[in-house]
Amino acid sequence: MELTINGEPHFIDDPNALLLWALRDELGLTGTKFGCGAGICGACTVHANGEAVRACMTPVSAVAGKAVTTIEGLSQNGELHPVQRAFLEEQVPQCGWCMSGQMMTAAAFLSQNPAPTPDEIRQAMNRNYCRCGCYTRIQSAIARAAATGAGLALGVTLGKAPLRLFVAEQLDSDNISFTGLPDDPFAWFEITPDNRIRLYLSKVEMGQGVHTALAQIAADELEVNLEQLEVIQGGTHRGPEDSMGTAGSTSVASSFQPLRQAAATLREMLRQRAADLWGMTATALLARAAGIETADGSQRLTYGELVAGQTEWEFPEAAAPLKPTADFRYIGQPVPRVDLPAKIAGSAIYGYDLRQPDMLYGAAVHPPTIEGVMRLARAGNAGSLPGVVQVVIEDDFAGVVAQTRYQAWAGAAAIEVEWDEGKLWQQAELDALIAVGARGGVTIQKEGSAERYLRDRRDLTAEYRSPFAVHAQLEPPAALADVKADSARIWASTQAPATIQSELAPILKMDAAQIEVIPTYLGGGFGRKLNIEAAVEAARLSQAVGRPVHVGWTRAEEMRGGYFRPPTHSRLSARLDNGRITALQHKQASGDVAFAFLPGIAAAAMGADFGAWRGARIPYAGIPHRHTAAWRIKLPVRTGWWRGLGLLANTFALESFMDELAHAAGSDPLQFRLDHLGADPLSQRARAALQLAAAKAGWGAPLPVGRARGIAWSVDVGTVVAQVAELSVDHASGKIRVERVVAAMDPGLVVNPNGAAAQVEGSIIMGVGSTLIEEMTIKDGVIEPTNFDRYPLLTIADSPVIEVHLLESDGVPRGVGEPPLGPVAAAIANAFFALTGARLRRLPFTPERVLASLLEK
């Protein structure tokens, strides 16, 4: 069947094929994205005669005779469509995976309604999900596009307890550096004779803007203009060695010093090279705009000219001097993101978009239950199905290689497998496992003698719970593998290339050095893509068939076959004397987060999972007696990294309890928090953030009837965040609406204010969704949600107005990707109490739970 796509004729073999896969896999137009396959998320939106349609639900035959436009064809004559231009000007995308669908929906909408109201924009875009939480900027961009006429456009051996306490204190401090990155300039930079300066980065771009921030750092120290710097994604075989990967909100913080030192060293080596050529002293020369010149400007050599023909370099004996903070040109400035032009145009390549000549598609069989183990697999009739090239069955692995993705999925489904399903767990049974004990626990904080004081009197005790949660990134796991006899190359949407490399080495029976892993852009990560099973499956299938194989998971495979944020249980107790907290204890229980991916010795040494108790320690230095203990609960469900790890759940418990104590003491919640801070630097930073957020939110000022405010704060990886949430409640339905969130964040040094603000906005959106609606449940041993119909995300229509205010307390950059998630749930819970007098202590705050709490009040 012939179709007109982006103004050109194309022939599609199968008229019954879905338009999405015809565009992507037959024609190579990968700008149209796969998110859910059920017409829910909107990532696959294209135009048919100008009307927005979901390509994942539209057969090719349904668009016969119509003009189909994809994101690649939205621009005209080399000019961006007004919607694309507005999205770029507003710096909308983070990961970018949903953006083609967002822009195609917006363009079709504006062609019908060229002057929409804000509410009309929200309603028109309400069926397009953005897991990164770009809703505030999407609204602004569409309003901007409308204003510019887009509607007219077409188309010491101390024993375990002290050791564990010491480790907990170090992990919770802001002075630990998860680095190990080299400061050798040749690991980071390449300069060609034509003066092209390439920066190789080991940190992957998944929407957090890290490539831009690191480019700013490099450009400042190397003395090049930002536009002269070409950012290239490194991998295991090029760029700095990086065993940690991209995680923990440490990318900029851990790279800051080694990258600056590498750039400064290279700058000084080039300066010395020019000095040698001119017979001058290096101190008399200036580095400027990718060149070295004399003070009077009479002589100049570009960096490219200086490296031409030079093969041996002598490293300076002394460390190269770093540029004074006052001389920064780029650090601290809101420069445009380097990755956005490709994402706006639909040309950015993600793991799901990878293509190679002679490539095949693969799919593997996955357990039907959470404890399922493969006992026996037989090919059955899988090998005789259309397009199937090979059925691969090895030990505990079974999969299919086929000509098309759909044929691979069908072939995998036809493999006959005998499963040991294990215990068929029910949700109530799992909930009962997550509980703090009367005794035991691993002490992760001990200041004073809280336990002794609380034995005498406990004035308030409360318990809080949070559920399993799914990452729900819009791009499912995907990888392309090309395995040869003595080498392998893996392209993957991964946060941790070194992890894939080390995991594949024994499977492929190769040395790790024989395996090259190359990251792509990530369509969302949030911790899920630290471990990519699809890469292992693709490699096994490629090795078996002897050709490149691409594996891309379905949404159902991702929902059921990934790992999850574990549930938590917190019990807090406190003693009040004269309106002040004398002693406070936090007992916290959770399933594994980090331990699931670390050697067993880590669990033995630490006792409690540092990822699970992240945010659980009590940061109020004004409380003389503080004690925090954590219980590690082993679950039959696979749990692991999730944005912020335990931060959201633990801050929800701690800051909700602080609010309860404030009301019990008859104090204003803001003043109560300020009164319990100390004089230490962290307390001073927290004080400033709390006061700024409160002032900008109008704390204490009257609100319209039916609204109230709540406040909360947290510290994570040294970054302080305070938030004030303003909400309303529909007492008939029990639905909470978060109207506004005001955030103040102090990450030390802000490298890119615009990027930092975007991360705060996205964290808040994700936090609001997690607080109000997100909950993964299990029935009969099976993960219940398989798509966004059973695990909905927050929509643009339900997103709050967000205001972000940044503070800078010193010259040390700290993480911004996860810390803003911390206070969200507590601020909402505290606002709900202020409005209704009812206390919500279990996430999420579903309408049923809201109505029940109102009845119990």
N, C-alpha and C positions, 0 to 999 in steps of 0.2 A: 504494500500500500504506500502510495506517495503522499508525503506530508510537506507542507511549507513551514519551515522552522527558521526563525530569524531571517526571513526573506529569501531563503534558499530551499530548493527542492531536495528532499531526502526520501529514500525508500526504506520502509520497515517491512521485514519479512512476515511477521506474525501480527495480524490486525487485532488479535485478542491479547497481545502483550500489554502490560501496563505501561503507560506513557513514561513514567519515571525511569524504568529500567531500559526502555528503548532509547531515551535521551542519554542516559549515563553510560550504559554498557555497550550499546550498539554504535552510538554516534559520538561518544566521548565528551558530551556536554555535561561535565561534572559539577557545574555551578548550581544545578538543582539538587537539593540535598535529600537524603533519606533520614527521617527521624523516627517515625512510628509505623509507617506502612498501613495506617488505619484512618487517615484523614483527620487526625486529631491535632497534631502539633503545628502544621502549616509550613514546615521546612521545605516541602516539595512544591510550593505554589509556582505556577507558571500562568501565562495568559493564553487564552484561546479566543481569538477575535476581540482581544482587549479585556475579556472577562477573566477574573482570577479563578483558577481551578486547581484542585489537589491532584497532582500527577500520580501520586501513589494509589489513587482510587479510580483513575480515569483510563480506560482501555484506549489503545491507539485508534480503534475504529470510531470512537466517540468524537474525535477531533478531525475526522476526515473532511476535507474541504475548508477547514478553518486555518487561519494564520496563527501559528503557535510561536510565542515569544518566551525565551528564557532569559535569565539574568545576563547571559553573554550578549544577548541582542537588545537589551534595554537601552543602552546608549546608542546614539545616532551620530554618524560621521565623525567618530572619534571624540565626541562630546558626551560627558556624563549626563544621564537623565537628571532633571531637577531633583528627584527623590534621592538618587545616588549622591549627587553633589551635596544635598542637605545632610545626608547621613555622614558624609565625610567631614563637612564643616562642623557638625555637632560632635564629631568623634564618637559615634554611636557604638560600633561593634566592640565586643570583648573577644570571645573566641571566634565569632563570625559565622558559626555553622548555620544558625537560623536566619542570617541576614538576607540571603537571596530571597527567601520566602517572605520575610518582613517587607522588603522593598517592592517585591512584585505585588503583594497585597496592597501596599500603600499607593503604588502607582495606579492600579486599577481603581481603587477607591477615589483618589483625587480626580481621576478623569470623569467620574460621575458626580463628585461633590467637590468642586474646586475651592470652596470657602467653608470648610467644616468648623464646627465648634469643638472645643476640647473634649466634650463628652461624646460627640459623634466620632472623633478620632479613636477614643478608647473603645467604643463599641465596635467599630469597623475592624480594629486590630485584636479584638479579644480572643479570637480563635488561633492566634499565632503565639506559641510559647517561646520564651527566651529564658533558658536556665541560668544564664549569666546575670539576668536581672537588669537589662538595658532599657527598661520600660520608660523611665523618666526621659532619657535622651531620644528614644524613638518618638515619643509624643512631641518633643521639641523640634525634632528634625522634620516631621510631617507638617507641623505648623509652619516651619520655615519654608518648606517646599511649596506649601499652599500660597504663602505670601509672595513667592517669586514666580508664581504662575505654573506650577507643576500640573495643574489640572488641564492645561491646554496642550501639554506634551503628549506625544504618542509613545505608545509602547514601554694509809697506815692500817695495820690489821686491827680493826676496831670491832669486828663482829658484824653480822649481817644487818642488824637494826640500825646502828649508826651509819654504816655504809649506805644503806638504802635511803636514809634521811639525807645524807650528803648528796647522793646522786639526784634525788628529787629536787633539792635546793638548786643544784647546778642546772638541771633541765628547765627549771621554772624561772631562771634568771635571764637577764638580757645580755650577758657577757659571754655566753657560750657561742662559739663559731663553728657551725657545721660546714667547714670549708674544705681544706685539703686541695683547693684549686691552686695551680702553679702561678707564680708571677713571672715566668719565663715569657718574654714578649713573643717568641716564635711559636708558642702554643696558642696565642690569641690572634696574632696579626700576620697579614701577608701584604707586602707592598710590591707592586709590579713596576717595571720601568716606565710605563705610561702613567704612573702616579695614581693608580687605583689602589685604594686602601681598603682591605677587607678585614672585617672583625668576625672571628669565628666564636660562636657562643655555644657553650654546653647546655645552658638553660633553655628549655623549650618554651615556645610561645603558645599559651592556651587561653589567651584573653586577658592576662594580667598585665600586659604591656611591658614585660621584662626586656624584650629586645630593644625597645625604645629607651628605657631607663639605662640599660647597660651601654647603649650607644652614646647617650649623653655623657656618661662617666668617661668613656674612652675618648670621645672627641675633645672634651675639656682637657684631659691630661696629655693627650698626644698633640694637641694644638692643631687640630684639623677642623674645618667647617663640617657641621653635621651632615650636610648633603654630599660631602666628599667621602663619607664612610659607607661602605656596603656591608650590611649585616648578613651573615651567612650562618644558618643553623649547623652546628657541629654535630658530630656523632662519635661513635667509639673509635673511629680511625682518623678523625681530624678534629682539631680544636682541643681545648684543655681537657685533660682527663678528669672525670667527675663521677665518683662512685655513688654520690648521694642522689643525683637526679634533681628533678624540679619539684620541690615539696616543702611543706612546713613553713611557708612564707619566709624563706631564707635566701631566695635567689639574689636579690640585690644586696642584702646585708652580708652574705657570705662572699659575694663576688667583688664588693666595693673596694676593699683594700688590695687584693691580688691584682685586679684589673687595673686599678690606678697605678700600682707599682710597675706592672708590665708595660703600660703605656708610657710612664715616665722614663723607664729604663730605655725603651726604644727611642724615645725623643732625644735623650742624652747621647745615645750611641750615634744617632744621625747628626746631632750637633757636632760631636767629636769628629765624625767623618768629614764634615764640611770644613772644620777647623784644620784638619790635616791637609786637605786639598788646597786650602788658601794660605796655609802657613800662618794661621792666627790662633789665638787662644779661644777655647770653646766658650768661655764666659763672656766674650765680646760679641757673640752671635745670638740672634733671636730666632725662636721657632714660631712660625706663624703660617696659618692657612696651608698646612701640609708642605711646608718648605722651611729651609734655613736661610737666613739672610743677614747681611751686615746691618749694624745699627742705623747707618744712613740710607739703607735700601739700595746701595749701588750694586751689590752683588746678591744673587739669589740662586739657590738650587732647590728644586722640588725634591720631596722624599723619593720619588721614583728615579730621578737622576742620581741621587746619592746611593741607591741600592744597585743600580745598573752595573753589572760586572763584578760586584763585590760578593764573594762567596764565603769569606771568613770574617767573623765579627768577634771582637773582644769585649766581654762583659766588663762594665766598670766595677772596680773593687768595692767602692762605697755605694750604698743604696742611693738611687737617683732621688733628688729632692722632689717632693710633691708640691703641686700648685697650692698657694694659699687659698683658703675658702673665699676670701674677698675677690679673688680673680676669676671665679667660676663664671663662665658664659652660658653654659647649658644646664648644669646641675641646679635644680631649684626652679627651672622654667617650664611652663606648660607647652612643650613642643608637641607637634602632631605625631601620632603613632606611625612608626615605619611600616607596620604590617597592614594598615587599613586600606590603602589603595587597592591592593590585590583582593582583599576580602569584599570590598565594595563592588569591584568589577566582576566577581565570581571566578577569578582565575587562581585564587589561593588553593594549594593542594594539601588535602588532609589525608589521613590514613585510608578512609573509604574511597578516596578519589584516585588512588594509585593505579597506574596502568603500565604494562610492559609488553613489548612484542611477544607473540606466541604464548601469552598468559592464559592460564586456566583459572577456574573458580573452585573453591573448596568449601566444604562444610563438615562439621564433626557432630557426633552424637553426644548428648549431655544427659546426666542423670535426671530422672523425673521427680525425685524427692531430695530433701536436704541431706539425707544420709545414704542416698543411693550409691551402690557400687556395682560396676559391670562384672558379671560372672562369665558370660559367654556372648559372643557376637558372631553372627553369620551374615553373609552378604544378602541372602534371600534373593529377591528379584531386583535389587538395586542396580546391579551391573547391566541389566537389560533395559533399563529406562532410557528414554531419549536423551542424548547428549552426554551420558555418563561415560567417562574415559577410564576410570579405575576406582575400585573399592579398596580401601586400605584398612586392614585390621591387624593391629599389633598390640599384644598384651592387653592393657587397659584402655586402648584407644581404638576408635572406629570412625572412619570418615570416608568422604567421597570427593573425587575430582571430576569436574564436568566442564562442558563448553560454556555454559552460562550460569549465572548465580542462582536463578530459579531452579535449574536442573540439578545443581549441587544440593540445594535445600531439599528438593524432592527425593533425591537419591539417599541422602542421610536419613530422611524420615522412613525410607523403605528398608533400612538395615534391621535385621531381626536381632534384638538384644534381650538377654535374660538378665534381670536386675535383682540384686538383693536390696530391697527398698529401705531396710533399716526400720527403726521405730517411726511410726507415723505420728509425729508430734502435733499437738494442738497449741494454739496461742496461749491459752491459760496456763498450760504446763510450763511453757517457756518463761512467761511472766513470773511464775512462782520461783524460778531458779534465780532471778535477779533480786538479791536481797542482801543487805548488810547483815553481818553476824553480831550476835551479842558479845562475842569475844573475837580476838584475833584481828585480822586486818594488818596491813603494812603501813606504818607511820610514815607519812610523807611531809609532815609539818609538825613541829613541836616548839612552841614558844610559851614559856612559863609552865603552869600546872593546871591546865584546863580540866583534866579529868578529876582532879581532887576537888576543885571548886564546884564542879557540876555534881559531884556525889552529894554535896551538902544541899544544893538547891538547883533545880532546873525550872526556870520561869516560863520557858517556851520551848516546845519541841514540835517539829513539823517534818513531813515526808513529801518527797517529790519524785516523779517518775517521767521518763521519756521513752519512746518506742524505738523499734527498728526503723531505719530510714534508708531509702534508695538514693544513689547518686543522681540518677535520671539525667545525665548529660545527654544532649541531643544526638551526638554522633556515637553510635554503638562502637564497641571495640573492632578494630580492623587492622590488617597487616598484609603485606606482600612479601613473599619469601622466594629467593632464587638460590637453591642449594645445589652446589656442584660437588664433585668427588672430594675435593680438598679445600673447599671454601664455601662460605655462605654469606649472602647479603640480605638483610632484612630491613624493609622500610615499614615503619609502624607509627601509629598515633599513640606515642608513649611518653610518659613523664620520666622514665628511667631506662635509657638505652643499655646501661651497664648491667642492669638486672636481667634483661632479656638475654644479653650475651652470656652471662654466667649460667642462666637457667638452660640455655640451649646446648651449651658445650657438652655435657654428658649425654644428652638425648641424641645429638648428631654425631657423637663420638669424635669430636674435634677439640683442639685447643681453643680457648676463648679468643686468642689472637687471630684465628682463622675466620671468625664470625664478625662481620661488620654490621652494626645496627645504626640506621639513619632515621632520626625522628622527622616527622612532618609537623605541620600545624595540627593542633588538637581541637576538635569540636567539643570543647569542654573536657575537664579533667576531674577536679574536685577530689583527688586522691584515688579515683577508680583506675586511672591509667598508669599507676605505678606498677601494676601487674597486668599484663596483657596476654591472656590465654590465647587469643586469636593469633598472636605471633608464633606461639609454639605449634599450634595446629597447622598454620600455613607452612612452617618449616618442615614438619613431619610429612605433610602431604607433598610438598615440593621434592623432598628427598626421595620419596617413594615413586613419584611419577617422572622425575628428571626434567621438569619444566617449572617456570615461575608459576606460583599459585597465590591467588588472593583470597583471603578469608575475611568476610564481613559478617558480624553477628546480626541476627534479627533483634527487634526490640524485646520480644519475649525471652530470647536467649539471655539478653543482658539483664532483664528484670529478675530472672530466676537463676542465672548462672554466675552472677557477679558476687561481690561481697557487700556487706551492709554496715551501716553505723549501728553499733550494738545498743540495746536498751540500757537504761541506767536506773538506779534507785539511790536516793540520798536521804539521810536522816540528819537533821541539824538540831542542836540543842544549845541553849544559851542561858546565862544568868545575868540579870539586870540589877544594878545597884545605883539608886539615885538617878535613874534615867540613862545610865551608861552601861555598856556591855562590859562585864568583868571577865567572863569566860565564854568562848564560843567553840563548839566542836562540830566538825563536818565528817560524817561517815558516808562513804561513797562506794557503790558497787557497780560493776560493768563487765561486759564481755571484752574480749581482746580487741585491741586496735593495732598496736605496733607489734606485739608479741607474735601475732599470726605470721609475720614475715621475717622474724629474727631468729637466730639460732637459739636453741633451748637454754643455753647458758645465760642468755640475757634475762629470761624469766627467773632463773634460779638466783641470779645476782640481785636483780631489782625487786623481785617479789610482786610488785604491782605494775601494771602496764602504764607507762608514762603517757601514752596517747589517750588512754581511757580516762585518766584523772586530770588531763589538761584543763586548767581553769578551776580546779577544785580547791586549791590552797587559798587560805583566807588572806587577802592582801591588806587588811586594815591594821596598820602598825600601832594605832592608838588603842587596840584591844590588848591588854596585858597577857591574857592567857588564851592561846590559840592551839588547836590540835586538829589535824586532818589525817584520816586513815582511809585506805582504799582496799577493797576486796576484789580479787580477780575471780570472775565466774567463768568456768569453761562451758561453752554452749555448743550444741550440735549444729548450729547455724554458722556459716562462714561469715565472719565479721572482719572489719579492717578499716583502713584509712577512709576518712570522709571529711570534707572541708571543715577545718577547725578541730577535728577529732572530737574529744569530749567537751570542747569549750562551750558550745551552746547549751548543752544539757546541764553542765556543772555550774555555769554562771546563772542559768535559770533558777537552780535550787538555791545557790548562795545569795544572790541579789533579791530574790523573792523573800527569802527568810529575813534579810536585812530590812526589807520593807515591813514585814510583819513585826519585827522588833521595834521599828520606828513608831508604828501605830500603837503598839503595846506600851511604849514609853511616852506616848502623847506628843511626839515630836514630828516636825516637818521632815519628810523622807530625804530631801536634799540636805538639810542642815544636820540631820542625824548621821548621814554618811560623812559629811565634812568633819563633824565632831569626833569621828573615830579614825580619822587619818592621823598620821604622825608628822614629824618634822623631817623625815628622810626624803631623798630626792624623788623616789617613786610617789610618795604621798603628795609631794608638792605638784608633781605632774598631774596626778589624779585630781587634785583640788582644782587646778586650772581647767582641766577638761570638763569636770562636772559643772563648774561655775559658768563656763562658756556655753555649754549645751543648754543649761537652764536659762541663761539670759537670752539666748537666741530663740528659745522656745516660748519665752514669756512666762516662765515658771512663776506661779502665784497670781498671775493676772486672770481675770474672769474669762470663762469660756462660754460658748453657746450652750444652752440647755441640752443635755444628752451627750456631752463630751467630757472627757477627763484626761489627765496626763499621768504618766508614770515614768520613773527615772531608774536607770541602772548603769553600771560601768563594769569594765573588766580590764585586765592587763594580760597580754599574750605576746610571747616572743619580744618582750620589752616595749610593746606598743600599747599605749593607753587609749581606750575608747569609752566615751560617755554618750549615752543616748537618752532622749526624751521622746516617748511615744504618746501620741494623742489618738484616742479612738472613740467610737460610738458603738452601740449595741442595739440590734433589733430584738426587743424583748419577746416578740411573737415567734420569730423563727430561731432565735438563739445565735444568729450570725454576728460575729464581731467584724467590724470594719476598721482597719487601721487607717486613719485619715492623714496622719503626718508623722514623720520621724525626723528629729533634729539630732545630728551627730557631731561630736567634736572628737577629733583623733589627733594624738601626738605620737608620730612614729619616729621622733628624733629629728633626722634630716629628711626632708621630702625631695626626692630627685625630680619627679614630674608631678606637679600638683594636679593636673587634669587626670592623669592616670590613677593617682591615689584616690581622688574623689570618685572616679568610676568604680574602683574596687569597693569603696564604702557603699555606694549605691547598690551594687550587685549583691554584696553580702547582706544588706538589709532586706532586699527583695527575697533572697533565698531564705533568710531567717524568718521573715513574716510567713512565707509559705510553710516552712517547717513547723512554725508555732501553731498555725491555724488548721492545716489540712493534711500534712504529710505523715503517713503511717503505713508501714509495711507489716502485713500479718501473714500467719501461716495456719493452714488447715489441713489435717490428715497428712502432715509431713511435706506439704507442697506450698511454695511461695504463691500467695493468692494473686497479687497483681501481675499481669503480663503486659500491660500497656498503660497509657496515660488515662484510659477510661477508669481504671481502678486505682491509679496513683496520679491524681491530677496535680498540676503545678499551679502556682499563683499566676493569675492572668493580669494583663495590663489594666483591665477595668477594676480589679481589686487591689491594685498596687497603690501605696500611699504617696503623697508628696514627700520628697526627701530633700533635706538641706544638709550640706556637708561643710564643716568648718575645720580647717587644719591648723595645728599648732606645731611649732618647732622648738624643742627644748635644748638640743645640743647638735653637734655635727656628726652624729652617728646614725646611719640609716638602719631602720628596723622594718620588720614585715608589715605589709598592708593587705595581703590577699585574704587572710583569715580572721585577724583580730576583730574587725567590725561585726562579725557574726555573733560574738560573745553576748552582748547585752540585750539583743533583740527580744528574745522570749520573755526575759524578766521585765523589761520595760513595758511590754504589752500586758503581762500579768498584773503588774503593779498599777497600770492605768485602769484595768478592768476592776480591780478592787476599789480604786478611788471613785469610780463611777457607780458601782453597784453594791459595794460592801461585801461582796462574795469573793472568795479566794480560789483560784484555779491552780492546782498543784500537779496536774498530769497533762503532758503534751500528747497529741495536739488539742487545741481548744475547739473541738468540734461543736456544732450547734447543740447536739445532744448533751454533751458535758456542760456547756454553758447553761442550758435550761435546767439541768439537774442542780447545778451550783446555786442558781437563783432560787430554786425551790427550797434548798437546804439552808439558805441564809437565815 
